Amino acid sequence: MTEQRIVFPVAGDKITVPPEGTTLSEAEKIKKGICPCCSGTLVFQEGCKACYGCGWGGCE
């Protein structure tokens, strides 16, 4: 069996930056596929969201 990885789409593969002076909450970042720790791209692997950049995992 091969490992399957799904990359979350992030506004056409570009991370959108909120207007200056505003920040996204952790939940909003995760919903948009942005890592809440390092702002990297989240992937969906083995039923959980994860970041390869910093090791953050959403199923902890």
mmJSON file of the N, C-alpha and C atoms, coordinates in Angstrom:
{"data_MODEL":{"atom_site":{
"group_PDB":["ATOM","ATOM","ATOM","ATOM","ATOM","ATOM","ATOM","ATOM","ATOM","ATOM","ATOM","ATOM","ATOM","ATOM","ATOM","ATOM","ATOM","ATOM","ATOM","ATOM","ATOM","ATOM","ATOM","ATOM","ATOM","ATOM","ATOM","ATOM","ATOM","ATOM","ATOM","ATOM","ATOM","ATOM","ATOM","ATOM","ATOM","ATOM","ATOM","ATOM","ATOM","ATOM","ATOM","ATOM","ATOM","ATOM","ATOM","ATOM","ATOM","ATOM","ATOM","ATOM","ATOM","ATOM","ATOM","ATOM","ATOM","ATOM","ATOM","ATOM","ATOM","ATOM","ATOM","ATOM","ATOM","ATOM","ATOM","ATOM","ATOM","ATOM","ATOM","ATOM","ATOM","ATOM","ATOM","ATOM","ATOM","ATOM","ATOM","ATOM","ATOM","ATOM","ATOM","ATOM","ATOM","ATOM","ATOM","ATOM","ATOM","ATOM","ATOM","ATOM","ATOM","ATOM","ATOM","ATOM","ATOM","ATOM","ATOM","ATOM","ATOM","ATOM","ATOM","ATOM","ATOM","ATOM","ATOM","ATOM","ATOM","ATOM","ATOM","ATOM","ATOM","ATOM","ATOM","ATOM","ATOM","ATOM","ATOM","ATOM","ATOM","ATOM","ATOM","ATOM","ATOM","ATOM","ATOM","ATOM","ATOM","ATOM","ATOM","ATOM","ATOM","ATOM","ATOM","ATOM","ATOM","ATOM","ATOM","ATOM","ATOM","ATOM","ATOM","ATOM","ATOM","ATOM","ATOM","ATOM","ATOM","ATOM","ATOM","ATOM","ATOM","ATOM","ATOM","ATOM","ATOM","ATOM","ATOM","ATOM","ATOM","ATOM","ATOM","ATOM","ATOM","ATOM","ATOM","ATOM","ATOM","ATOM","ATOM","ATOM","ATOM","ATOM","ATOM","ATOM","ATOM","ATOM","ATOM","ATOM"],
"id":[1,2,3,4,5,6,7,8,9,10,11,12,13,14,15,16,17,18,19,20,21,22,23,24,25,26,27,28,29,30,31,32,33,34,35,36,37,38,39,40,41,42,43,44,45,46,47,48,49,50,51,52,53,54,55,56,57,58,59,60,61,62,63,64,65,66,67,68,69,70,71,72,73,74,75,76,77,78,79,80,81,82,83,84,85,86,87,88,89,90,91,92,93,94,95,96,97,98,99,100,101,102,103,104,105,106,107,108,109,110,111,112,113,114,115,116,117,118,119,120,121,122,123,124,125,126,127,128,129,130,131,132,133,134,135,136,137,138,139,140,141,142,143,144,145,146,147,148,149,150,151,152,153,154,155,156,157,158,159,160,161,162,163,164,165,166,167,168,169,170,171,172,173,174,175,176,177,178,179,180],
"type_symbol":["N","C","C","N","C","C","N","C","C","N","C","C","N","C","C","N","C","C","N","C","C","N","C","C","N","C","C","N","C","C","N","C","C","N","C","C","N","C","C","N","C","C","N","C","C","N","C","C","N","C","C","N","C","C","N","C","C","N","C","C","N","C","C","N","C","C","N","C","C","N","C","C","N","C","C","N","C","C","N","C","C","N","C","C","N","C","C","N","C","C","N","C","C","N","C","C","N","C","C","N","C","C","N","C","C","N","C","C","N","C","C","N","C","C","N","C","C","N","C","C","N","C","C","N","C","C","N","C","C","N","C","C","N","C","C","N","C","C","N","C","C","N","C","C","N","C","C","N","C","C","N","C","C","N","C","C","N","C","C","N","C","C","N","C","C","N","C","C","N","C","C","N","C","C","N","C","C","N","C","C"],
"label_atom_id":["N","CA","C","N","CA","C","N","CA","C","N","CA","C","N","CA","C","N","CA","C","N","CA","C","N","CA","C","N","CA","C","N","CA","C","N","CA","C","N","CA","C","N","CA","C","N","CA","C","N","CA","C","N","CA","C","N","CA","C","N","CA","C","N","CA","C","N","CA","C","N","CA","C","N","CA","C","N","CA","C","N","CA","C","N","CA","C","N","CA","C","N","CA","C","N","CA","C","N","CA","C","N","CA","C","N","CA","C","N","CA","C","N","CA","C","N","CA","C","N","CA","C","N","CA","C","N","CA","C","N","CA","C","N","CA","C","N","CA","C","N","CA","C","N","CA","C","N","CA","C","N","CA","C","N","CA","C","N","CA","C","N","CA","C","N","CA","C","N","CA","C","N","CA","C","N","CA","C","N","CA","C","N","CA","C","N","CA","C","N","CA","C","N","CA","C","N","CA","C","N","CA","C","N","CA","C","N","CA","C"],
"label_alt_id":[null,null,null,null,null,null,null,null,null,null,null,null,null,null,null,null,null,null,null,null,null,null,null,null,null,null,null,null,null,null,null,null,null,null,null,null,null,null,null,null,null,null,null,null,null,null,null,null,null,null,null,null,null,null,null,null,null,null,null,null,null,null,null,null,null,null,null,null,null,null,null,null,null,null,null,null,null,null,null,null,null,null,null,null,null,null,null,null,null,null,null,null,null,null,null,null,null,null,null,null,null,null,null,null,null,null,null,null,null,null,null,null,null,null,null,null,null,null,null,null,null,null,null,null,null,null,null,null,null,null,null,null,null,null,null,null,null,null,null,null,null,null,null,null,null,null,null,null,null,null,null,null,null,null,null,null,null,null,null,null,null,null,null,null,null,null,null,null,null,null,null,null,null,null,null,null,null,null,null,null],
"label_comp_id":["MET","MET","MET","THR","THR","THR","GLU","GLU","GLU","GLN","GLN","GLN","ARG","ARG","ARG","ILE","ILE","ILE","VAL","VAL","VAL","PHE","PHE","PHE","PRO","PRO","PRO","VAL","VAL","VAL","ALA","ALA","ALA","GLY","GLY","GLY","ASP","ASP","ASP","LYS","LYS","LYS","ILE","ILE","ILE","THR","THR","THR","VAL","VAL","VAL","PRO","PRO","PRO","PRO","PRO","PRO","GLU","GLU","GLU","GLY","GLY","GLY","THR","THR","THR","THR","THR","THR","LEU","LEU","LEU","SER","SER","SER","GLU","GLU","GLU","ALA","ALA","ALA","GLU","GLU","GLU","LYS","LYS","LYS","ILE","ILE","ILE","LYS","LYS","LYS","LYS","LYS","LYS","GLY","GLY","GLY","ILE","ILE","ILE","CYS","CYS","CYS","PRO","PRO","PRO","CYS","CYS","CYS","CYS","CYS","CYS","SER","SER","SER","GLY","GLY","GLY","THR","THR","THR","LEU","LEU","LEU","VAL","VAL","VAL","PHE","PHE","PHE","GLN","GLN","GLN","GLU","GLU","GLU","GLY","GLY","GLY","CYS","CYS","CYS","LYS","LYS","LYS","ALA","ALA","ALA","CYS","CYS","CYS","TYR","TYR","TYR","GLY","GLY","GLY","CYS","CYS","CYS","GLY","GLY","GLY","TRP","TRP","TRP","GLY","GLY","GLY","GLY","GLY","GLY","CYS","CYS","CYS","GLU","GLU","GLU"],
"label_asym_id":["A","A","A","A","A","A","A","A","A","A","A","A","A","A","A","A","A","A","A","A","A","A","A","A","A","A","A","A","A","A","A","A","A","A","A","A","A","A","A","A","A","A","A","A","A","A","A","A","A","A","A","A","A","A","A","A","A","A","A","A","A","A","A","A","A","A","A","A","A","A","A","A","A","A","A","A","A","A","A","A","A","A","A","A","A","A","A","A","A","A","A","A","A","A","A","A","A","A","A","A","A","A","A","A","A","A","A","A","A","A","A","A","A","A","A","A","A","A","A","A","A","A","A","A","A","A","A","A","A","A","A","A","A","A","A","A","A","A","A","A","A","A","A","A","A","A","A","A","A","A","A","A","A","A","A","A","A","A","A","A","A","A","A","A","A","A","A","A","A","A","A","A","A","A","A","A","A","A","A","A"],
"label_entity_id":["1","1","1","1","1","1","1","1","1","1","1","1","1","1","1","1","1","1","1","1","1","1","1","1","1","1","1","1","1","1","1","1","1","1","1","1","1","1","1","1","1","1","1","1","1","1","1","1","1","1","1","1","1","1","1","1","1","1","1","1","1","1","1","1","1","1","1","1","1","1","1","1","1","1","1","1","1","1","1","1","1","1","1","1","1","1","1","1","1","1","1","1","1","1","1","1","1","1","1","1","1","1","1","1","1","1","1","1","1","1","1","1","1","1","1","1","1","1","1","1","1","1","1","1","1","1","1","1","1","1","1","1","1","1","1","1","1","1","1","1","1","1","1","1","1","1","1","1","1","1","1","1","1","1","1","1","1","1","1","1","1","1","1","1","1","1","1","1","1","1","1","1","1","1","1","1","1","1","1","1"],
"label_seq_id":[1,1,1,2,2,2,3,3,3,4,4,4,5,5,5,6,6,6,7,7,7,8,8,8,9,9,9,10,10,10,11,11,11,12,12,12,13,13,13,14,14,14,15,15,15,16,16,16,17,17,17,18,18,18,19,19,19,20,20,20,21,21,21,22,22,22,23,23,23,24,24,24,25,25,25,26,26,26,27,27,27,28,28,28,29,29,29,30,30,30,31,31,31,32,32,32,33,33,33,34,34,34,35,35,35,36,36,36,37,37,37,38,38,38,39,39,39,40,40,40,41,41,41,42,42,42,43,43,43,44,44,44,45,45,45,46,46,46,47,47,47,48,48,48,49,49,49,50,50,50,51,51,51,52,52,52,53,53,53,54,54,54,55,55,55,56,56,56,57,57,57,58,58,58,59,59,59,60,60,60],
"pdbx_PDB_ins_code":[null,null,null,null,null,null,null,null,null,null,null,null,null,null,null,null,null,null,null,null,null,null,null,null,null,null,null,null,null,null,null,null,null,null,null,null,null,null,null,null,null,null,null,null,null,null,null,null,null,null,null,null,null,null,null,null,null,null,null,null,null,null,null,null,null,null,null,null,null,null,null,null,null,null,null,null,null,null,null,null,null,null,null,null,null,null,null,null,null,null,null,null,null,null,null,null,null,null,null,null,null,null,null,null,null,null,null,null,null,null,null,null,null,null,null,null,null,null,null,null,null,null,null,null,null,null,null,null,null,null,null,null,null,null,null,null,null,null,null,null,null,null,null,null,null,null,null,null,null,null,null,null,null,null,null,null,null,null,null,null,null,null,null,null,null,null,null,null,null,null,null,null,null,null,null,null,null,null,null,null],
"Cartn_x":[0.849,0.0,0.893,0.586,1.377,0.798,1.684,1.265,0.674,-0.471,-1.142,-1.105,-0.676,-0.627,-1.483,-2.276,-3.12,-2.686,-2.353,-1.965,-3.193,-3.433,-4.574,-4.384,-5.4,-5.291,-5.31,-4.396,-4.318,-4.385,-5.578,-5.811,-4.914,-5.043,-4.249,-2.77,-2.481,-1.121,-0.343,-1.009,-0.36,-0.991,-0.16,-0.681,-1.067,-2.325,-2.789,-2.47,-1.941,-1.563,-2.715,-3.138,-4.23,-3.763,-4.681,-4.303,-3.443,-2.546,-1.639,-2.418,-1.939,-2.606,-3.627,-3.949,-4.873,-4.124,-4.598,-3.999,-5.095,-4.74,-5.681,-5.548,-6.657,-6.604,-6.022,-5.643,-5.087,-6.089,-7.355,-8.394,-8.556,-8.487,-8.613,-7.439,-6.233,-5.05,-5.194,-5.583,-5.731,-6.783,-7.895,-8.966,-8.48,-7.576,-7.039,-5.849,-5.436,-4.314,-2.966,-2.929,-1.691,-1.3,-0.047,0.419,0.349,-0.254,-0.36,0.976,1.986,3.288,4.283,4.418,5.456,4.914,3.6,2.922,3.246,3.743,3.972,2.654,2.725,1.539,1.227,-0.035,-0.459,-0.798,-0.542,-0.919,-1.835,-2.643,-3.532,-2.932,-2.525,-1.863,-2.369,-2.747,-3.226,-4.362,-5.243,-6.408,-6.174,-4.977,-4.643,-3.985,-4.111,-3.401,-2.014,-0.984,0.384,1.201,2.276,3.191,4.566,5.128,6.461,7.538,7.201,8.189,8.653,7.69,8.056,7.628,6.861,6.443,5.116,4.437,3.144,2.178,1.329,0.328,-1.009,-2.086,-3.412,-4.141,-3.553,-4.236,-3.556,-2.942,-2.227,-3.161],
"Cartn_y":[-1.179,0.0,1.241,2.211,3.434,4.5,5.334,6.43,7.541,8.062,9.111,10.409,11.477,12.783,13.753,14.518,15.518,16.878,17.787,19.134,20.019,20.748,21.644,22.783,23.102,24.261,25.545,26.426,27.689,28.83,29.291,30.42,30.34,29.26,29.109,28.885,28.124,27.811,29.023,30.098,31.279,31.547,31.757,32.081,33.547,33.801,35.185,35.821,37.0,37.722,38.637,38.566,39.452,40.899,41.851,43.266,43.582,44.525,44.891,45.267,44.79,45.088,44.044,43.086,42.027,40.699,39.783,38.452,37.404,36.248,35.137,34.34,33.835,32.965,31.616,30.81,29.48,28.659,28.691,27.932,28.411,29.726,30.273,29.842,29.85,29.406,27.939,27.099,25.672,25.457,26.162,26.042,26.419,27.406,27.848,27.012,26.017,25.157,25.764,26.675,27.343,26.837,26.456,25.971,27.099,26.839,27.885,28.21,27.349,27.586,28.301,27.826,28.385,29.015,29.001,29.538,28.766,27.531,26.664,26.084,25.278,24.655,23.354,23.16,21.925,20.881,19.61,18.486,17.586,16.791,15.851,14.467,13.858,12.565,11.678,10.463,9.485,10.033,10.806,11.322,12.559,13.134,14.298,15.38,16.607,17.705,17.777,17.988,18.033,19.038,19.52,20.444,19.789,19.693,19.12,20.125,21.405,22.435,22.408,22.284,22.358,21.128,20.226,19.016,19.139,20.266,20.447,19.393,18.857,17.884,18.209,18.057,18.406,17.307,16.144,15.037,14.658,15.605,15.31,15.268],
"Cartn_z":[0.0,0.0,0.0,-0.84,-0.916,-0.008,0.494,1.362,0.509,0.935,0.183,0.975,0.341,0.977,0.185,0.902,0.278,0.814,-0.075,0.337,0.288,1.369,1.415,0.42,-0.363,-1.246,-0.426,-0.733,0.009,-0.997,-1.277,-2.191,-3.426,-4.179,-5.394,-5.108,-4.054,-3.633,-3.143,-2.83,-2.259,-0.905,0.094,1.412,1.406,1.71,1.723,3.067,3.036,4.247,4.638,5.898,6.314,6.301,6.251,6.271,7.495,7.328,8.41,9.666,10.811,12.066,12.48,11.578,11.939,11.926,12.722,12.755,12.696,12.184,12.14,13.425,13.924,15.101,14.675,15.657,15.359,14.557,14.933,14.231,12.787,12.565,11.206,10.34,10.911,10.164,9.755,10.704,10.418,9.344,9.431,8.435,7.041,6.946,5.662,5.201,6.021,5.642,5.963,6.933,7.333,8.721,8.888,10.182,11.21,12.387,13.403,14.074,13.911,14.553,13.649,12.402,11.529,10.253,10.066,8.876,7.603,7.753,6.599,6.102,5.061,4.485,5.213,5.59,6.231,5.181,5.502,4.646,5.45,4.766,5.426,5.232,6.356,6.281,7.413,7.076,8.045,8.911,8.315,9.013,9.852,9.787,10.601,9.75,10.195,9.556,10.181,9.342,9.839,9.041,9.646,8.986,8.92,7.713,7.558,7.932,7.945,8.256,9.703,10.642,12.059,12.857,12.241,12.928,13.67,13.546,14.205,13.691,14.572,14.179,14.818,14.061,14.548,15.29,15.454,16.129,17.435,18.061,19.295,20.471],
"occupancy":[1.0,1.0,1.0,1.0,1.0,1.0,1.0,1.0,1.0,1.0,1.0,1.0,1.0,1.0,1.0,1.0,1.0,1.0,1.0,1.0,1.0,1.0,1.0,1.0,1.0,1.0,1.0,1.0,1.0,1.0,1.0,1.0,1.0,1.0,1.0,1.0,1.0,1.0,1.0,1.0,1.0,1.0,1.0,1.0,1.0,1.0,1.0,1.0,1.0,1.0,1.0,1.0,1.0,1.0,1.0,1.0,1.0,1.0,1.0,1.0,1.0,1.0,1.0,1.0,1.0,1.0,1.0,1.0,1.0,1.0,1.0,1.0,1.0,1.0,1.0,1.0,1.0,1.0,1.0,1.0,1.0,1.0,1.0,1.0,1.0,1.0,1.0,1.0,1.0,1.0,1.0,1.0,1.0,1.0,1.0,1.0,1.0,1.0,1.0,1.0,1.0,1.0,1.0,1.0,1.0,1.0,1.0,1.0,1.0,1.0,1.0,1.0,1.0,1.0,1.0,1.0,1.0,1.0,1.0,1.0,1.0,1.0,1.0,1.0,1.0,1.0,1.0,1.0,1.0,1.0,1.0,1.0,1.0,1.0,1.0,1.0,1.0,1.0,1.0,1.0,1.0,1.0,1.0,1.0,1.0,1.0,1.0,1.0,1.0,1.0,1.0,1.0,1.0,1.0,1.0,1.0,1.0,1.0,1.0,1.0,1.0,1.0,1.0,1.0,1.0,1.0,1.0,1.0,1.0,1.0,1.0,1.0,1.0,1.0,1.0,1.0,1.0,1.0,1.0,1.0],
"B_iso_or_equiv":[0.0,0.0,0.0,0.0,0.0,0.0,0.0,0.0,0.0,0.0,0.0,0.0,0.0,0.0,0.0,0.0,0.0,0.0,0.0,0.0,0.0,0.0,0.0,0.0,0.0,0.0,0.0,0.0,0.0,0.0,0.0,0.0,0.0,0.0,0.0,0.0,0.0,0.0,0.0,0.0,0.0,0.0,0.0,0.0,0.0,0.0,0.0,0.0,0.0,0.0,0.0,0.0,0.0,0.0,0.0,0.0,0.0,0.0,0.0,0.0,0.0,0.0,0.0,0.0,0.0,0.0,0.0,0.0,0.0,0.0,0.0,0.0,0.0,0.0,0.0,0.0,0.0,0.0,0.0,0.0,0.0,0.0,0.0,0.0,0.0,0.0,0.0,0.0,0.0,0.0,0.0,0.0,0.0,0.0,0.0,0.0,0.0,0.0,0.0,0.0,0.0,0.0,0.0,0.0,0.0,0.0,0.0,0.0,0.0,0.0,0.0,0.0,0.0,0.0,0.0,0.0,0.0,0.0,0.0,0.0,0.0,0.0,0.0,0.0,0.0,0.0,0.0,0.0,0.0,0.0,0.0,0.0,0.0,0.0,0.0,0.0,0.0,0.0,0.0,0.0,0.0,0.0,0.0,0.0,0.0,0.0,0.0,0.0,0.0,0.0,0.0,0.0,0.0,0.0,0.0,0.0,0.0,0.0,0.0,0.0,0.0,0.0,0.0,0.0,0.0,0.0,0.0,0.0,0.0,0.0,0.0,0.0,0.0,0.0,0.0,0.0,0.0,0.0,0.0,0.0],
"pdbx_formal_charge":[null,null,null,null,null,null,null,null,null,null,null,null,null,null,null,null,null,null,null,null,null,null,null,null,null,null,null,null,null,null,null,null,null,null,null,null,null,null,null,null,null,null,null,null,null,null,null,null,null,null,null,null,null,null,null,null,null,null,null,null,null,null,null,null,null,null,null,null,null,null,null,null,null,null,null,null,null,null,null,null,null,null,null,null,null,null,null,null,null,null,null,null,null,null,null,null,null,null,null,null,null,null,null,null,null,null,null,null,null,null,null,null,null,null,null,null,null,null,null,null,null,null,null,null,null,null,null,null,null,null,null,null,null,null,null,null,null,null,null,null,null,null,null,null,null,null,null,null,null,null,null,null,null,null,null,null,null,null,null,null,null,null,null,null,null,null,null,null,null,null,null,null,null,null,null,null,null,null,null,null],
"auth_seq_id":[1,1,1,2,2,2,3,3,3,4,4,4,5,5,5,6,6,6,7,7,7,8,8,8,9,9,9,10,10,10,11,11,11,12,12,12,13,13,13,14,14,14,15,15,15,16,16,16,17,17,17,18,18,18,19,19,19,20,20,20,21,21,21,22,22,22,23,23,23,24,24,24,25,25,25,26,26,26,27,27,27,28,28,28,29,29,29,30,30,30,31,31,31,32,32,32,33,33,33,34,34,34,35,35,35,36,36,36,37,37,37,38,38,38,39,39,39,40,40,40,41,41,41,42,42,42,43,43,43,44,44,44,45,45,45,46,46,46,47,47,47,48,48,48,49,49,49,50,50,50,51,51,51,52,52,52,53,53,53,54,54,54,55,55,55,56,56,56,57,57,57,58,58,58,59,59,59,60,60,60],
"auth_comp_id":["MET","MET","MET","THR","THR","THR","GLU","GLU","GLU","GLN","GLN","GLN","ARG","ARG","ARG","ILE","ILE","ILE","VAL","VAL","VAL","PHE","PHE","PHE","PRO","PRO","PRO","VAL","VAL","VAL","ALA","ALA","ALA","GLY","GLY","GLY","ASP","ASP","ASP","LYS","LYS","LYS","ILE","ILE","ILE","THR","THR","THR","VAL","VAL","VAL","PRO","PRO","PRO","PRO","PRO","PRO","GLU","GLU","GLU","GLY","GLY","GLY","THR","THR","THR","THR","THR","THR","LEU","LEU","LEU","SER","SER","SER","GLU","GLU","GLU","ALA","ALA","ALA","GLU","GLU","GLU","LYS","LYS","LYS","ILE","ILE","ILE","LYS","LYS","LYS","LYS","LYS","LYS","GLY","GLY","GLY","ILE","ILE","ILE","CYS","CYS","CYS","PRO","PRO","PRO","CYS","CYS","CYS","CYS","CYS","CYS","SER","SER","SER","GLY","GLY","GLY","THR","THR","THR","LEU","LEU","LEU","VAL","VAL","VAL","PHE","PHE","PHE","GLN","GLN","GLN","GLU","GLU","GLU","GLY","GLY","GLY","CYS","CYS","CYS","LYS","LYS","LYS","ALA","ALA","ALA","CYS","CYS","CYS","TYR","TYR","TYR","GLY","GLY","GLY","CYS","CYS","CYS","GLY","GLY","GLY","TRP","TRP","TRP","GLY","GLY","GLY","GLY","GLY","GLY","CYS","CYS","CYS","GLU","GLU","GLU"],
"auth_asym_id":["A","A","A","A","A","A","A","A","A","A","A","A","A","A","A","A","A","A","A","A","A","A","A","A","A","A","A","A","A","A","A","A","A","A","A","A","A","A","A","A","A","A","A","A","A","A","A","A","A","A","A","A","A","A","A","A","A","A","A","A","A","A","A","A","A","A","A","A","A","A","A","A","A","A","A","A","A","A","A","A","A","A","A","A","A","A","A","A","A","A","A","A","A","A","A","A","A","A","A","A","A","A","A","A","A","A","A","A","A","A","A","A","A","A","A","A","A","A","A","A","A","A","A","A","A","A","A","A","A","A","A","A","A","A","A","A","A","A","A","A","A","A","A","A","A","A","A","A","A","A","A","A","A","A","A","A","A","A","A","A","A","A","A","A","A","A","A","A","A","A","A","A","A","A","A","A","A","A","A","A"],
"auth_atom_id":["N","CA","C","N","CA","C","N","CA","C","N","CA","C","N","CA","C","N","CA","C","N","CA","C","N","CA","C","N","CA","C","N","CA","C","N","CA","C","N","CA","C","N","CA","C","N","CA","C","N","CA","C","N","CA","C","N","CA","C","N","CA","C","N","CA","C","N","CA","C","N","CA","C","N","CA","C","N","CA","C","N","CA","C","N","CA","C","N","CA","C","N","CA","C","N","CA","C","N","CA","C","N","CA","C","N","CA","C","N","CA","C","N","CA","C","N","CA","C","N","CA","C","N","CA","C","N","CA","C","N","CA","C","N","CA","C","N","CA","C","N","CA","C","N","CA","C","N","CA","C","N","CA","C","N","CA","C","N","CA","C","N","CA","C","N","CA","C","N","CA","C","N","CA","C","N","CA","C","N","CA","C","N","CA","C","N","CA","C","N","CA","C","N","CA","C","N","CA","C","N","CA","C","N","CA","C","N","CA","C"],
"pdbx_PDB_model_num":[1,1,1,1,1,1,1,1,1,1,1,1,1,1,1,1,1,1,1,1,1,1,1,1,1,1,1,1,1,1,1,1,1,1,1,1,1,1,1,1,1,1,1,1,1,1,1,1,1,1,1,1,1,1,1,1,1,1,1,1,1,1,1,1,1,1,1,1,1,1,1,1,1,1,1,1,1,1,1,1,1,1,1,1,1,1,1,1,1,1,1,1,1,1,1,1,1,1,1,1,1,1,1,1,1,1,1,1,1,1,1,1,1,1,1,1,1,1,1,1,1,1,1,1,1,1,1,1,1,1,1,1,1,1,1,1,1,1,1,1,1,1,1,1,1,1,1,1,1,1,1,1,1,1,1,1,1,1,1,1,1,1,1,1,1,1,1,1,1,1,1,1,1,1,1,1,1,1,1,1]
}}}
